[in-house]
Amino acid sequence: MSERRRRSGKALRSLSDKGADVAQLVEHSLGKGEVTGSIPVISSRVWCGREASLVNITMGEPVSRAPFQQAGIGIEKREEFAQLRAALERIFSQQSMEGFLKLLKRKGVPIRDFHRVLHEKLLEQVDRDLAKSSRSAQQWYDALSVADQAQVREFYLTALEAADLPLRERFKQLYRYY
């Protein structure tokens, strides 16, 4: 055995006597944060001798919890946004929603594919006011900023999910995710 190997073996044994095994364990589990649930907590494993226990430290949890409230994002192009949102509200009213879902089913358009709904002018086919306006839904949408477009998509998807359960059941093939 070479002198170098013998010295490194001695060094490793002396380090292991001084807790190198802990360092190796930490190295082994780096980047493997423990998931304890949907509530944000910091968790890690604390090694005491040979036994491990899971320690959770809540992130500055106040004495009384306030409900989560999403930060509002300001609308940049109010007129365009208002036109498109008003059209979507009319389409998702109880009087029009069923007709919209039937149209999606007949055209074979996935319910959550908002860009295809715009491209195929399906909103205009359901909403007369939008059809009579100076612009198509796609043009109103394209005139929006990226942040405003995201809010329109979010409104569209939220309105879809807010449909009455009996209506969703009748169009369950449209509502499925696969």
Stockholm file with secondary structure:
# STOCKHOLM 1.0

chainA/1-178         MSERRRRSGKALRSLSDKGADVAQLVEHSLGKGEVTGSIPVISSRVWCGREASLVNITMGEPVSRAPFQQAGIGIEKREEFAQLRAALERIFSQQSMEGFLKLLKRKGVPIRDFHRVLHEKLLEQVDRDLAKSSRSAQQWYDALSVADQAQVREFYLTALEAADLPLRERFKQLYRYY
#=GR chainA/1-178 SS CCHHHHHHHHHHHHHHHTTHHHHHHHHHHTTCCCCCCSSCEEEEEEEETTEEEEEEEESSCCSSCCCCCCCCCCCSSHHHHHHHHHHHHHHTSTTTHHHHHHHHHHHTCCTTCHHHHHHTTHHHHHCHHHHHSSSCHHHHHHTSCHHHHHHHHHHHHHHHHTSCHHHHHHTHHHHCCC
#=GC SS_cons         CCHHHHHHHHHHHHHHHTTHHHHHHHHHHTTCCCCCCSSCEEEEEEEETTEEEEEEEESSCCSSCCCCCCCCCCCSSHHHHHHHHHHHHHHTSTTTHHHHHHHHHHHTCCTTCHHHHHHTTHHHHHCHHHHHSSSCHHHHHHTSCHHHHHHHHHHHHHHHHTSCHHHHHHTHHHHCCC
//
